Each structure stands twice: as C-alpha cells, then as structure tokens.
Amino acid sequence: MDGVILFLAARPVTPPPVRPRPRRPRSPYARIFAVPGTRAFTAANLAARLPMGMFGVSAVLMIAGARGSYALAGAVTATGLAATALVGPWTARLIDRHGQSRIAVPATALAALGSLALLLCVHFGAPPWTLFACYAATATTPNTGGLSRARWAHLFRDDPAARHTANSFEQAADELCFLLGPVLATLLCTTVAPEAGTATAAALLLTGVLLFAAQRRTEPPVAARPPARRRSPLRRPGLPPLLLAFLATGAVFGSLEVVTLAYADRHGIRAAAGALLALQAAGSCAAGLLYGLLRPANRPARRFLACTAAMTALMLLPLPAAATGSPWALAAALLTAGMATAPTMVTGMGLIQSRTPAGQLNEGMTLAVTALLAGIAAGSAAGGWSADHLPAPAAGYAVPAAAAALALAVTATASARRA
C-alpha cells in the first residue's frame, strides 16, 4: 500500500490546459502606425501642414487691418491660391520624377520668401499690386498633405483597408490643421502683431518640410521617367468630373472662411473668428477619424454621391443660424456642417488614387488639391464680395451653400452618366 502511495506521489501532476486569452483586435490606426518610420514622417508633416490653416486667415487679417478692405484681402488670397493651382501640378510632376526630398525643400524655400515679401509690402505700405505679386510667389508651396498620402499609398499599396484608414487619418490631420491654424493665426495677428501670423506660418512650413524630407526610409521610390506620349492624369476616365466636384468643394471652404471672418468683424467678435472656423474643422476632424474605422466602400462612387448630398444639406445650417445674430447658434451650425466634409474628401481622394497610375500619384493628388485651391480662390473672392456688398452679414452664408449644391449637381450628373 505504501508503495502505491509513493508511486502516485512520484507521478508528475499535469496542470490543466491554459487557454490563451483572445487578443483584442488592434485599432486600424494602431496597425498603420506600427510600420517603422510612419510616426516620424507624420509628426514632421503635421508641422509643415499647420501653416496651411494659417496663411489665408493671417493674410486676410493683415491686409484688411492695414488697408481696410475685405474685398482686397479676399482678392489677394484668391490670386495666390489661383497661382498655386497653376504651379502645383508642375511641382508635383517634378516630385514624381526626382523624389520628395530633392524638390520639396527648395520649392518650400521659395514660397517662404514670397510670404516674407508680402509681410514687408503690407508693413511698409507698398502699392496694392505688390501684394498680388508677392502672394502669387508662394505658388511653389508643395502639397504637403499629398506628400504624406503618397507615402501611405506606397507603404500599403497592396492593402486597401489600410489605405482607407490612412486616407481618413490624413483628412482628419488636414482638418486638425484647419482647426488649430485659424485660432493660432487670429491669436497672433490680434495680440502680437498683424504680421505675426504670416511670419510664424512661413517658419513652421520651412521647418516642417525640412524635417519631413529627412525621413528617407519611408519616401516612395522615384517613378520611372514616363514616355513622351504618356497620358496626363487629367485624361483618365472619370477624373475630370471628380476634379470639378473638388473645385466646388473648395469654394465651400474658401467662401466659408472669408464670410465668417467678416461676420465676426461686423458683430464685434473679431477675436473669436478663429474659434468659429475651428469648430467647423473640429466637426470634420471627428467625422474623419470615425469614418476611418469603417470598411472601405465597395462602391466608392455611390458613397461619394451620398457624402456630397449630406454636405449640401448640412451646409444650409449656417445661413439661418447667422441670421439669428447669436454667435452660439452659428458655432453650433458650423460644427454640424463640418461633419460631412471629411467623409466627402476621404472618399473623393480614394477615388483619385484608384483612377491615377502609381507613377503619377503625386501629380494626380496634386490635381485634386489644385482643384480645391482653385475653388478656394473663387470662394474667397465671392465671399469677400458678399461681405462688402450684401446688406445682411448673414446673407454671405448663401455662397458656401450654393457651392455645396454645385458639387452635388456635378457628382450626380457624373454618376448618372456612368450608370
């Protein structure tokens, strides 16, 4: 009996099997930022992109404060944006052929010099035509958001879901810059000096691009030199109507910015103008991040139509809200209206990428930004005209509403033709 007990005691006791704990699925955003180098180039690009939300507001406040005319300020910014729209695709084509680091840095240096020249001309009371010339000289500014999107597209060229998440993050980053940029620009221009916003934006742009260009391991390879007869992305099927929709969407952004600045000025809340613009960007930023958690659309063209329809409906809200004369009502309307812009831009940019050859990706995305800038230029001019000539300040919000309706009409027409 004792031997049996000793035998049993000597037998190894097998512990019960331990079931591995199920791993929580990683967030789509955590997955894309797990790739080495992505955090570094994203941080640098954010620094370079923040001035994009500062330049327009800074120029309007600086010029309108010195010359007393929102129409002149809107026309000057519109001229600069139009020049960028013309020069931007050529800069992007050089980037595709020679690489981001070789082209982006000198192009940014030239643009920073143009901003500095504008600052000096305004400060020393130079003739109005010099303001147009100086702001047009900033046209060499590279498409910093496009540079970042090109890196994501290269890293996840075989992963559509990751590209969708990356595009959503990039759109949210754009909106974050347009959330913080106007606030920072307004604060600098109203509390430090009218020229402080432009000077700070130029310094941030140059520093950010230098840091971004230094991140070489995530830089896309230089595309092979295209044949002489290779088609321009403009001739790709389905791209022209998409660019027209981007043009109208840009007019929404441009007019909304100038109309809101003028509205705040006439109601004695000029210092709060940046915060009002930031609320619209905040709504878009939040919507963009949430949109990135969704699966990529099986029919992106149909979803793009739905997004433009939602943007058109929500962009009607600021008009009655501004008519009440309550800044709080306008703030709530701008926050809500912004929630449809990011999904529209994310879906549209995804369509641009899918309809553009890989070797022309920077050029294709820059064409989209070019359309946006041209629309912003037209919207800025229209918004400035409405601020100076329409009797009721709230009536200016009809301009972004009409631009959103135009984007919907273009998208609906193109969708009907493709059906």
Salt bridges, closest charged atoms under 4 A:
ASP159 OD2 - ARG31 NH1 3.05
GLU170 OE1 - ARG49 NH2 2.45
ASP174 OD1 - ARG49 NH1 2.73
ASP174 OD2 - ARG149 NH2 2.87
GLU195 OE2 - HIS123 ND1 3.01
GLU219 OE1 - ARG216 NE 3.06
GLU363 OE2 - ARG93 NH2 2.48
